[in-house]
């Protein structure tokens, strides 16, 4: 009986792992094929929000990546390169933790885009910033895949997904709707 239960558990784990692998492979293939969106939450940055003296032009006043966050961003970029995904258009929030994440990915020129900026302290900006991101996605719908490095709140507002640091939510555009295909997170 114990052997049978152990065998069943082993088979379940094997099949669930294979399913996760297949889903992951399908998401990577979608990004490689173009016309998709990789909506990424910046890499690990300890804390929540930003200090009261926050200034967008001064990284010393912001919550920044930890060394683990820098390693995480490099590892995610390596996963893109391992799969030969080099033809992405890369945009980032102007927050230092997002710009640093985007640069450390090392998968293309980083283009700052204010529509990806956080609205954590000012929810009145949510609608305008979400609309700007949707417009950006529409403008690039037929070209290479987009990589957008932003914040949890922005991703949640667009998709309903609450991503972890460094998690990538993969989307496609269907008319004017954003369709979540799944997410890619650390191994």
N, C-alpha and C positions, 0 to 999 in steps of 0.2 A: 504494500500500500504506500509506504514512504517512497519507495523507488518510483512508483507510478506518479505520485504527486511531484516528485523532483523532476522527472522527465517532462511532465506537462508544463511545469514552470519554466524549464529550460527551453522548450519549444515556443512557449508564449513570448519569452524574452527574445529569442532569436527572430521570430516573425515580427515582433513590434520594432525591434532594431532595424530589420530589413525595411519595414515600412517607413521608418523615419529616414533611413538612408535614401530610399527611392523618392520621398517627398523633397528632401534636401537637394537631390540631384536634379529633380524637375525644376526647382526654383532657380538653381544655378543655370540650367539650360535656358530658362526663360530670360534671365538677365543677359546671357550671351547672345540670344537671338535678336535683341534690340526691342525697342518699343515698350519696355517695362520700366518700373520705378523701384529702386532700392531706397526706401525711406529709413534712414539709420539714426538711432539715438546715439549721441556722442558717447565716447568710451568712458570708462570709470573716472568719476570726479567726486571725491568724498563730499558728503553734505547734501543740502537741498537749497535751491534758489541761489541767491547771491548776497554778499554783504550789503549793508545799508549804504555804504559809500560807493557802490557800483558805478563804474563809468565804462561805456563800451569801448572807449579808446585806450583803456589802461588795464592790462591783464592783471596787474597787481591788486586791483580792486574786485576781481572776479573769483569765482570758484573754478579751479583749474584741474586738469588731468593729474592724477597721481602717476607714479612710475608704473604701477600695474595697468593704469589706463593707457599709458603710452605703449606698453608692451601689447596690450589688447588690440589697439588700433593697428600696430604693425602686423600682428598675427592675422587680423581680418584682411588687410591688404594682401598679405601673402596668399591667403585662400583665393582671392580674386586672380592673382597672377598664376597660381598653380593651375587654375582652370582656364587660363589663357584669356580671361576677360580683361581686356585693356581698352576697349573702345566704349568707354562710358563718358557721359558728360557729368561733371562733378560740381555741385553747388553746395554752399555751406552757409549756415547762420553766421553772423558777424561776431558772436560770442567766442572768446579765445579758446574755450574747451572744444567747440565745434570746429573752428579753423585748424586747431592743432590735430584733432582727430583726422580731418580730411587730408591734411598734409602728410601725416604719418601713414595713411593708407597707401600713398605713393602709387596711385592708379590713374593720375591725370592732373591737369591744371585745375586748381581750386578757384572757383568763382564765387566770391561773396554775394549773397542774395538776402536782402533785408526781410523778405517775406518768410524766411525760415527762422527769423529771430524769435526768441522766447516771449511769451506774453504772460508768464508766471505771475508777475507783479501787476499786470494791467490787462485783465480779461477783456476790456473794451477793444483790444487789438485783435482778439481771436478771429472774428469774422473777416476782417480786412486781410490779415496774414494768410488765413486759410484760402481765401479767394485768390490771392496772389500766387500761392503754391499751385492751386488748381489750374490757373492760367498758364503758369510755367510748364506744368505737365502736359496740358493741351498743346502748347507750342512745340513740344518735343515728342509728341506721340508717335510719329512715324520714323524717328531716327534711332540712333543708338540709345541704349538704356540710360536712364538718369540715376545718379547717386546723389541723394539729398541728405546732408548731415544736419541734424536739427535736435530738438528737445522732446522729451516725453510728452509734454502737454500738446505740442503741435501735432505729433503723430497720433495721439489719442483723439484730438479734435477731428482729424481727417479720416481716421480709420476705425475708431472705437477700440483699438488695441493699446494696451498699456505695456510698452516695451521695456526691457531691462537695458542697462547701459551696454552699448555695443551691439544690441540686437538690430537686425535688418528686417523690416516688413516689406515684402515684395508685393507690388501692385501691378495691375494693368488697368488701362482706361477702357471703359465700355460706354460709348456715347459720352454723357457727362457724369457717369458714375465711376468711382474708384472701386475696383474689385480687389479685395485682399486675397492673394493666392496662398499666403503662408508666411512664415518667418524663419530666418536663419539666425541661430545664436551660437555662442561658443560651444565647442565640442565638450 
